[in-house]
Each structure stands twice: as C-alpha cells, then as structure tokens.
Amino acid sequence: MSSRLLLTALICVSLLRAGEADLLEGVVWSDGLNRGGTDTAIGSVVVIYFCGHCPRAGAYMNGTAKAIDAEIEKQQKSIRLYCITPDLSGDVLVEWAKTHGYVGAAVGYDPRNRMKVSLNNIFQGRMRLPDGRTDYLKMSNEDVALVSRLAANPQVGVFRYPVDDLTMPASKELWWACERDRPQAIRSLVAAEVQVAKKKDEILKAEVAKVAASVRGVFEPERDRLISAPSDMAAYESLESLLVRYDGFDLKSVIARLKDMNKDKAMKKELTARDVWRKCVKLKASSKPSDQLSAEQGLALLAKQYADTVYGKRAGGG
C-alpha cells in the first residue's frame, strides 16, 4: 500500500471525534460481551480496524499489534485495545486471537464494515488521548512506542475497578483479571475470598477484600439499575453482559429480570429481529457467495419488516 493511500485510509473517517456514534456499536465481540459507551468512557482507547485476508495486515496484527497488547498488559494502565475486522467471526475469530497470542485485547467482527476495510484499505488505527484528541497509528513498529507514551501519561484514564496500594502479586493478578474481563475472573475472585479466609496472611486478606469490594461496588449498583430499567433492548443486552462479565456472583435477580422481559410483547419483537440479524451476520461472514447474498437479502427484509426495532434499524444502516 502506498503512503498516500494509507494516509487516506487513516483520515477518511474518525469515529472517535466528539458527537460521533459509538465506535463499538454493532460489533460482535468474540468474548460474548455487548460493549458500548461505558466501555470506552473509562479509559484511553486504541482501535485497530484490519483486513483479515491481507498478508501485510496479518503480519502487522501478528507482530506490532500483539506487541501493543503485551505493552498494555505490562503497564497495567487504563487502556483498552480493540481489534476489529469485517472478515472473521465466530469460532474463527476466537481461534485467530488465540493463535496470535492476544491476552488483553477485545476482538470483534464488524458485519457492517463501517470503515470500508478491504484489500485496498487494509488497516486503520487510532488512539483516543486523555485530552479527547485522536492520534493515528502508523502501521509500523513505532506504534508500540506511541502506545507506551500513552500509558506513561498520568491522565491516561480511570479503571473500572479502582484499587489503591495492592502489594501482593496474587491480589494484583485477581484485580487485573477482573479489570480485563478475563474468563473465570469473578469465579477466581470469589474462590480467593474463601481461600484467604482460612489463612493467617492479613495483608493478603485485606487486599483480596479490597478487590472484591471494588468489583462489587460497580456490579451491584449496575445490577440494581438495570433490573429496574424499562424493558428495551439496551437494558436487555446490558443484563446479558452482566451474566458474562460477572459470572460467579449471585445473578438470580438478573436472570429473573431477563425472563420477565421475555414476556413483554415489544421485547419479543426486538428479540426476533435480533435473532434474524444474528443469522444474517453468520451468513455474511461465510466465504460462499450464495450465503453472502442470502445475508444481504435477509438484512434488507429485516430492515423493511422490523424497521421500528433496534436491529431492524441496524440492518438498514441506522
């Protein structure tokens, strides 16, 4: 790719500028979470849109992007790396992330390909700085240093679960696993609470208690707010995300609220539209032209027949 073409690709659209739609909207994440504005509001953001079929983009993602992920993990600062592609989805994307060795990055499939990524537009990378400005990655080894400088900024962002003065490696790892939404993180935290209660190490007990209090201090108000929220798709999907993010806590009230929302007539229509959307998205990611055509036809029908639903609007480009 020529430098002029790459520059054009980088500056053609900026989803991070003030007033723009949520840059994560519509992305299907490999870990099953539904991400939105709250996920990008708490810290600095590094976003990489990449072509999943281009060897040059693949080399960058397997080298520099992985090094960026490792740098963020090393620094343990409030920066989240999002890697988004219109070309890989489902188990294929999960395997891609595993093969490439990503640890903390959130990896997602963008069925709408809003950034128009293709073999001629293989990469777009940007960072949201602490002052709200946007800086652009260069698709070179320099990008690791750019992210490292971002991590060194005292105003880099706040943590989801702020905890001060952790000194024990075990408590630090528990905290960071929760902060990064790692699988089984909450279950590990709950198990650690039980285990340290049997030990004489008062420092470890106190630090595990700090981490647990911080996580529950975010979870419980969010749970209570969503349980009492009106029945709509935003609340429904946020409740679903609680089931994933906080697996290990008592989620009976969340499950009960979801069951109650399922009885609502308007929600049934919303969920039907979402089911159709998901089937179309799966077809769209197929390598078969017939499946891709079926996906486009299905999305068009969805946009027409369910125009008043969240996923009907999404299918229509709204």
N, C-alpha and C positions, 0 to 999 in steps of 0.2 A: 504494500500500500504506500502510495506517495505521501510525503509530508503534508502536501496541500489537501489531499483527500482526507487524511487522518485529522487534520485541523478542522476541516469542515464537519467531519463526523462528531468531533468533540463539542463544537459550539452550536450545532444546529438546534438543539433543544436543551433547556435546563429545567428539569423537574424539581430542582431544589430551590428555585428562586421563590421569594415571598409571594404568597397568594396562589401558588400553583397547586394543582390537585395532589393528593397524597401519592408520593412516588412508589409506594408499595401496593397500592390498590390494584386488585385483580391478579396479583402474583400468587401462584400456587406453590407453597413452601414445602420442601421435602420432609420437614420435621412435623408437619401437620398443624402448625400454628397458623392462626389468622392474624396477620400483622397489620398495624395501622399507624395513625399519627402518634399514639403514645409510645410506640416502639422507636420512633426516630426523634422524639422530642427530648429524651432524657440524656442524650449524649451526642458526640460527634459521629458523623456517618461517612463511610467510604462505600461507594456504589460502583460496581463494575457490571456493565452490560456486555455480553460477549457472544460471538458466534460459536455454536457448539460443533460446527462442522469444519471450521477453518484450522489448518495445521498451525499457522502463526499465532492465532488466538489461543489455540490449545497449548502451545509452548509457553505463552505468557501465563496462562492460568496454572500450568503445572510447575512454573518456576517462580516468577515475580509475585503473582497473586498469592501463591502458597506462602511465600516469604513474608508478605504483608500480614497474612493471617497469623503466622508464627510470631511476628513482631508485636502484634496487638496482644497475643496471649502472653508473651514475655513481659510486656509493660504493664499488663493488667490495668488498663485505663478504660474510661467510659467511651470506647469507640466500637462501633459495630460494622463489620464488613458484610455487605450484601452482594452476592454473585448471582446475576440474573441472566437467563438465556431464553430465547424463543424456540430452541431446538431440542432440548432434552427435558423429559418429565418423568414423573412416577419413579418406579424402581430403577430405571436407567439413570436418572439424575442422582438418586441416593448412592448408587454404585459409583458414579462418576466422582462424587465428593469423597467417598471412601478411598477410591483408587488414588486420587490426587492428594490425599493426606490432610484434608482440611479438618481443623479442630473446632474453632470458634465461629467460623463464617456461617451465615444463614444463606442457604442455596435455594433458588426458586426458578420456576418456569413461568414465563410471561406469554400466555396464549395470544394476547392481542398485539404483541411485539410493537409496543408504542414507540420504541426508539428506532424502529425500522432497521434492526440489525440483520445483516446478510453477509454473503461472501465478499461484498464490496464495501461493507461498513462493519468491520469485524469487531470493533471494540469502542466502548465509550466509558470513560472512568472519571469520577469526580469525587470531591470531598466537601462536606459542609464544615466550615471552620467555626470556631467558637463565637465569632462575631456575626455569624449568619451569612457571611460571604461564601461563594463557591470557588474552589480551586480545582484544576483539572489534572488528572494523571496523564503521564506522557507515554504510556505503553513501553516503558524501558525500566532498567534496573534502578533508575533514580527514584522510582515510585516508592520503594521501600524507605528511602531516606525521607521522602515527603511525609509519609505516614509516621515515621519515627519523630519528626519535628512536631507533628500534630500532637502526638502522645506527650511530648515534653511541655506542651502549653498548659499552664496551671488552670486555665479556664476550659479545658477540653470537654467537660460535661459532668453531669452528676450520675451516680449509679442508681439502678433500680432499687437495690437493697443496700443503702449506705451503712457501713460498719466501721468504726474507728478503732485503731490500735490493736489489730489482730497480730499476735506474735507467734502463734503455733502453726506449723505447716499444715496440720490436719484441719484446723478450723479455717485457715485461708483457702484450702482446696474445697472445702464444703461451700464456703461463701462464693467462690469463683464459679463453681459448677452451677449454682443457682443463678448467679448473675448471667451466665452464658446460656441458660436454658438447656443444659445438657440432660440427656435421657437419664432417668432414675435419680436426678439430683435431689428432689424433695424426699424421695424414699430414703436416700442415704442420710439426709439431714435428720429425719425422724428416727432412723435407726441409731444415729450417733447420739441423739439426745438420751436414748435408753441406755446405750453402752457407757457413756461417760458418767451417768448417774451412779454406776457401780464402781467407779474408780476414785482414787484419792487425789487426783490431779485437779486442784481447784482452779488453776489458771485455764486449763482446757475446758473444764465445765463452764466457766464464766464466758469463755469465748464462743463456745458452741451455743450457749444460751443467747448471746448477743446476735449471732447469725440467725437463729431461729426466730427471735423476736423481731428482727428487721424484716425477714421474709413474711412472717405472719402479719406484720404491721402494714404490709402492702396488700397481701392476699385478702384478709378479712374485710376491710372496707370496700375493696373492689367487688368481692363476692356479694356483700350485702347490697351495694348499689345496683348491681346487675340483677339480682333476684327481685328487687322492687321496681326495676325499669319497665317501661311499657313493652308490649310484645312487638318487636320488629327484628329485622334481620341483623342489624348491628349488635343488638343485645344478645340475640341467639348465638351468633358466631363468637362473640366475646365470652359467653358462658362456655361454649365448646372449647375455646382456648384455655379457659381455666382448668378444664378437665385434663388437658395435655400438660400445661405448664406446672400445675400444682398436684400432679398425680402423686399420691402418698398422704396428702392431707384428707380430712373428712370433707367429702364432696357430695354428701347425700342431698343437701339442700339445693345444690346446683343441678344435680340430676333430676330432682323433683320439679324444679322450675322449668327445665327443658321439656319434661314430659307434659307439664301443664301448657306450655306454649305450643306444643304439637297439636293440641286440641283446638287452637284458635283457627278459625276459617281462613283469615287473611294470611296467617303464617303457613298454613298448609299450601296455599298457592305459591308463596315465596319459596318454600322448600321444594315444591315440584319444579319450579323454574330453576332452582339451583341444581337439582338432580339432572335436568336436561343439559344445563351448562357444563356440568362435570363430564357427562358422556361425550359432549361435543369436544371438550378440551382434550379428552383422551384420544378421540379420533383425529383431532387436529395435529397431535404430536406424532401420529403414525407416519411411517415412510411411504405408505401406499397412497397414490393419488386418489383412489376411489374413497378411501377413508377421509382424506382431507376435504374432498368435495362434499361428502356427507356431512362433515363438521360445519362447513360454510353454509350449507343448506339448512342444517339444524339450527345454527345460530340466527340465521335470517328469520326462520319461523318462530324461534323463541322471542326475538325482538318484536315481532308483529303480534303474537298471541299473548305475550306476557309483558307488554310494554309498561305496565304500571308496577312491575316488581323490580327489585334491585338487580337481579341477574338478567332480566329482560332488557333493562336499560344498559347493562354492561354489554350484552350481546349486540346491542345497537350502537355501541361506541360511546354511550353516555356514562 
